Amino acid sequence: MSLNTIDLRSAALSRAELSRVVPRAQMDVSVASAAAIQLINDVREHGEQALLDQAERLDGVLPARVRIHADEITRATRALEPSVREALELAIDRVRTASKAQVPPPMMTQLGDGAEIVQRWQPVNRVGLYVPGGKAVYPSSVIMNVVPAQIAGVSSVALASPPQRSFGGAVHPTILGAAGLLGVDEVYAMGGAGAIGAFAYGVQELGLDPVDIITGPGNVYVAAAKRAVRGVVGIDSEAGPTEILIIADGAADPRLVAADLLSQAEHDELAAAVLVTDSEELADAVRTHLAEQLAATPHSQRASVALDGQQSAIVLVSDMAAAAALSNAYGPEHLEIQTDESGAVLDMIDNAGAIFLGDQSPVSLGDYLAGSNHVLPTGGQSRFSSGLGAYTFLRPQQVIRYSHDALRALEPHIVALSTAEDLPAHGSAVSKRFTDS
């Protein structure tokens, strides 16, 4: 392992300059766009047969069927290993509790007698939730996608996950079991860009109706497909490789910092693990512990590739203000703050998908049981977007209700503005309510 070092202690960089020097995975979604669009169009034209062909070609297995029977979901739920079932049920309960706080109450604004605006939040009708199935199995992602949609009041939920060679082309049974615990009975063995196209446009012979929003992480082809169908449907984000950025000072425990960096590096070879510190001593100690822990972890090969990549580094800065500035320029998916004054550092943070405060709040906690959602913006998208939540599935709507007298009071002002904009029919639409002609 040769984790890069970037020394910024003597540099005074602008935000733009920091954005250029931060380590970042190179994932250009556009390079997969043509292939993703072709797969989507294939599904639009050939429906279920296209999904079967794509599964055989891309997933290496031909499913017996694309839509999973409800009794298969029931059997998988009953067959869940007891400790896994208990953990999944605990996660469901905690994510439900946290997601309820994300649903705003309706609000009524009174602008005068008979002049009201009601702000209400309406759920979308139907969502398609994507659960990846590559190097790992993610029943936790079933929970993170389904629960907020249910809390928001979504009435129709469909779930897709790639067919698995190890299970004869079926969806992984732990994924099915998690779906069953949540009462989801519309599950499809389909993956990649084809699955995104099926959600966006529907597949008639499967009884798969188009959805309103597609959420969930995936590989570069899933991200490219989501970009391609945005506008036809809503999407949460174009998820890229996982990221962790840890701000730590000399008070941090290097053993724990190393463990947390490794926990994300084991996801895949493009995972980003970044330590930002003002302590060269801590940096050296983290390197030592990371090498020891890397040698002992089962996924050391891919974690080593991730840690050696250009997206991972130890960044040395002059102080915690500089650390916060670099983090804000990076906009990490996961930000951990392990410092003597964690609250003071938190006050300087603007951009992050989720923030884990203190050395007893590792990212792994958020991945499973913190109650927060682990579907988060990557690639710097936390500068302008948020993680998945109940609000993802809600649309704010304004309901305007005025009385005759309240409208009459505004009539001359509306006429004045419509005349100024040379849109006289706008003014007439109001004035006619107070005349007979």
Secondary structure as the mmCIF struct_conf table of DSSP 4:
data_model
#
loop_
_struct_conf.conf_type_id
_struct_conf.id
_struct_conf.beg_label_comp_id
_struct_conf.beg_label_asym_id
_struct_conf.beg_label_seq_id
_struct_conf.end_label_comp_id
_struct_conf.end_label_asym_id
_struct_conf.end_label_seq_id
STRN STRN1 ASN A 4 ASP A 7
TURN_TY1_P TURN_TY1_P1 ARG A 9 SER A 10
HELX_RH_AL_P HELX_RH_AL_P1 ARG A 15 VAL A 21
BEND BEND1 VAL A 22 VAL A 22
HELX_RH_3T_P HELX_RH_3T_P1 VAL A 29 ALA A 32
HELX_RH_AL_P HELX_RH_AL_P2 SER A 33 HIS A 46
TURN_TY1_P TURN_TY1_P2 GLY A 47 GLY A 47
HELX_RH_AL_P HELX_RH_AL_P3 GLU A 48 GLN A 54
HELX_RH_PI_P HELX_RH_PI_P1 ALA A 55 ASP A 59
BEND BEND2 GLY A 60 GLY A 60
BEND BEND3 ALA A 64 ALA A 64
BEND BEND4 VAL A 66 VAL A 66
STRN STRN2 ARG A 67 ARG A 67
HELX_LH_PP_P HELX_LH_PP_P1 ILE A 68 HIS A 69
HELX_RH_AL_P HELX_RH_AL_P4 ALA A 70 ARG A 78
TURN_TY1_P TURN_TY1_P3 ALA A 79 ALA A 79
BEND BEND5 LEU A 80 LEU A 80
HELX_RH_AL_P HELX_RH_AL_P5 PRO A 82 LYS A 100
TURN_TY1_P TURN_TY1_P4 ALA A 101 GLN A 102
BEND BEND6 VAL A 103 VAL A 103
HELX_LH_PP_P HELX_LH_PP_P2 PRO A 104 PRO A 106
STRN STRN3 MET A 107 GLY A 112
TURN_TY1_P TURN_TY1_P5 ASP A 113 GLY A 114
STRN STRN4 ALA A 115 PRO A 123
BEND BEND7 ASN A 125 ASN A 125
STRN STRN5 ARG A 126 TYR A 130
BEND BEND8 GLY A 134 ALA A 136
HELX_RH_AL_P HELX_RH_AL_P6 PRO A 139 ALA A 152
TURN_TY1_P TURN_TY1_P6 GLY A 153 GLY A 153
BEND BEND9 SER A 155 SER A 155
STRN STRN6 SER A 156 SER A 161
STRN STRN7 GLN A 164 GLN A 164
HELX_RH_3T_P HELX_RH_3T_P2 ARG A 165 PHE A 167
TURN_TY1_P TURN_TY1_P7 GLY A 168 GLY A 169
STRN STRN8 ALA A 170 ALA A 170
HELX_LH_PP_P HELX_LH_PP_P3 VAL A 171 HIS A 172
HELX_RH_AL_P HELX_RH_AL_P7 PRO A 173 LEU A 181
TURN_TY1_P TURN_TY1_P8 LEU A 182 GLY A 183
STRN STRN9 VAL A 187 ALA A 189
HELX_RH_AL_P HELX_RH_AL_P8 GLY A 192 TYR A 201
STRN STRN10 VAL A 203 VAL A 203
HELX_RH_3T_P HELX_RH_3T_P3 GLN A 204 LEU A 206
TURN_TY1_P TURN_TY1_P9 GLY A 207 GLY A 207
STRN STRN11 LEU A 208 LEU A 208
BEND BEND10 ASP A 212 ASP A 212
STRN STRN12 ILE A 213 THR A 215
HELX_RH_AL_P HELX_RH_AL_P9 VAL A 220 VAL A 229
STRN STRN13 ARG A 230 ARG A 230
TURN_TY1_P TURN_TY1_P10 GLY A 231 VAL A 232
STRN STRN14 VAL A 233 VAL A 233
STRN STRN15 GLY A 234 ILE A 235
BEND BEND11 ASP A 236 ASP A 236
BEND BEND12 PRO A 241 PRO A 241
STRN STRN16 GLU A 243 ALA A 248
TURN_TY1_P TURN_TY1_P11 GLY A 250 ALA A 251
BEND BEND13 ALA A 252 ALA A 252
HELX_RH_AL_P HELX_RH_AL_P10 PRO A 254 ALA A 265
TURN_TY1_P TURN_TY1_P12 GLU A 266 GLU A 266
BEND BEND14 HIS A 267 HIS A 267
TURN_TY1_P TURN_TY1_P13 GLU A 269 LEU A 270
STRN STRN17 ALA A 272 THR A 277
BEND BEND15 ASP A 278 ASP A 278
HELX_RH_AL_P HELX_RH_AL_P11 GLU A 280 ALA A 296
BEND BEND16 THR A 297 THR A 297
TURN_TY1_P TURN_TY1_P14 PRO A 298 HIS A 299
HELX_RH_AL_P HELX_RH_AL_P12 SER A 300 ASP A 308
BEND BEND17 GLY A 309 GLY A 309
TURN_TY1_P TURN_TY1_P15 GLN A 310 GLN A 311
STRN STRN18 ALA A 313 LEU A 316
BEND BEND18 SER A 318 ASP A 319
HELX_RH_AL_P HELX_RH_AL_P13 MET A 320 TYR A 330
BEND BEND19 GLU A 333 GLU A 333
STRN STRN19 HIS A 334 GLN A 338
BEND BEND20 THR A 339 THR A 339
TURN_TY1_P TURN_TY1_P16 ASP A 340 GLU A 341
HELX_RH_AL_P HELX_RH_AL_P14 SER A 342 LEU A 346
TURN_TY1_P TURN_TY1_P17 ASP A 347 MET A 348
BEND BEND21 GLY A 353 GLY A 353
STRN STRN20 ALA A 354 LEU A 357
BEND BEND22 GLY A 358 GLY A 358
TURN_TY1_P TURN_TY1_P18 ASP A 359 GLN A 360
HELX_RH_AL_P HELX_RH_AL_P15 VAL A 363 TYR A 368
TURN_TY1_P TURN_TY1_P19 LEU A 369 LEU A 369
BEND BEND23 ALA A 370 SER A 372
TURN_TY1_P TURN_TY1_P20 GLY A 379 GLY A 380
HELX_RH_3T_P HELX_RH_3T_P4 GLN A 381 ARG A 383
TURN_TY1_P TURN_TY1_P21 PHE A 384 PHE A 384
HELX_RH_3T_P HELX_RH_3T_P5 ALA A 390 PHE A 393
STRN STRN21 LEU A 394 TYR A 402
HELX_RH_AL_P HELX_RH_AL_P16 HIS A 404 ALA A 420
TURN_TY1_P TURN_TY1_P22 GLU A 421 ASP A 422
HELX_RH_AL_P HELX_RH_AL_P17 PRO A 424 SER A 431
HELX_RH_3T_P HELX_RH_3T_P6 LYS A 432 PHE A 434
BEND BEND24 THR A 435 THR A 435
#
